[in-house]
Amino acid sequence: MKKSNHTSGQWTSSEYSNNDWGVYSEEGDGRDIALVRGCKTKEESEANVRLITAAPEMLETLKEALDQLVSWNLESEPTFTMRRIESLIYKIENP
């Protein structure tokens, strides 16, 4: 599968001020990958930050799951779920 071009490393976050968060790579130079601002509640901000920081791990897990599904499904056409995973990976990795 294609190697991703996203920022490498474990993504983490810091709260800069009330409901303003920065997401960055622990391997990077400290610059933000994403900013989470303007959410209605602290809970919404934190949920968005958790989702963003989990993105690299989710992509890797999707690739692993697709590989496993393909290995189990050698004799058949790709399933609906396999096609959805392929489509999502493509959407993430291609401009």
For each residue, the residues with C-beta under 8 A, 3 or more apart:
1: 63 67 89
2: 93
3:
4: 56 59 92 93
5: 93
6: 55 56 59
7: 11 25 28 33
8: 25 27 56
9: 25 26 27 28 56
10: 25 26 27 56
11: 7 23 24 25 26 33 52 53 54 55 56
12: 23 24 25 26 53
13: 21 22 23 24 36 49 52 53
14: 21 22 24
15: 18 20 21
16: 20 21 22
17: 20
18: 15 42
19: 37 38 39 41 42 45
20: 15 16 17 35 36 37 45
21: 13 14 15 16 35 36 37 45 46 48 49
22: 13 14 16 32 34 35 36
23: 11 12 13 32 33 34 35 36 49 52 53
24: 11 12 13 14 28 30 31 32 33
25: 7 8 9 10 11 12 28 33
26: 9 10 11 12
27: 8 9 10
28: 7 9 24 25 31 33
29:
30: 24
31: 24 28
32: 22 23 24 35
33: 7 11 23 24 25 28 52
34: 22 23 52
35: 20 21 22 23 32
36: 13 20 21 22 23 39 45 48 49 52
37: 19 20 21
38: 19
39: 19 36 42 44 45 48
40: 44
41: 19 44 45
42: 18 19 39 45 46
43: 46 47
44: 39 40 41 47 48
45: 19 20 21 36 39 41 42 48 49
46: 21 42 43 49 50
47: 43 44 50 51
48: 21 36 39 44 45 51 52
49: 13 21 23 36 45 46 52 53
50: 46 47 53 54
51: 47 48 54 55
52: 11 13 23 33 34 36 48 49 55
53: 11 12 13 23 49 50
54: 11 50 51 57 58
55: 6 11 51 52 58 59
56: 4 6 8 9 10 11 59 60
57: 54 60 61
58: 54 55 61 62
59: 4 6 55 56 62 63 89 92
60: 56 57 63 64
61: 57 58 64 65
62: 58 59 65 66 85 88 89
63: 1 59 60 66 67 89
64: 60 61 67 68
65: 61 62 68 69 85
66: 62 63 69 70 82 85 86 89
67: 1 63 64 70 71
68: 64 65 71 72
69: 65 66 72 73 79 81 82 85
70: 66 67 73 74 78 82
71: 67 68 74
72: 68 69
73: 69 70 76 78 79 82
74: 70 71
75:
76: 73 79
77:
78: 70 73 82 83 86
79: 69 73 76 82 83
80: 83 84
81: 69 84 85
82: 66 69 70 73 78 79 85 86
83: 78 79 80 86 87
84: 80 81 87 88
85: 62 65 66 69 81 82 88 89
86: 66 78 82 83 89 90
87: 83 84 90 91
88: 62 84 85 91 92
89: 1 59 62 63 66 85 86 92 93
90: 86 87 93 94
91: 87 88 94
92: 4 59 88 89
93: 2 4 5 89 90
94: 90 91
95:
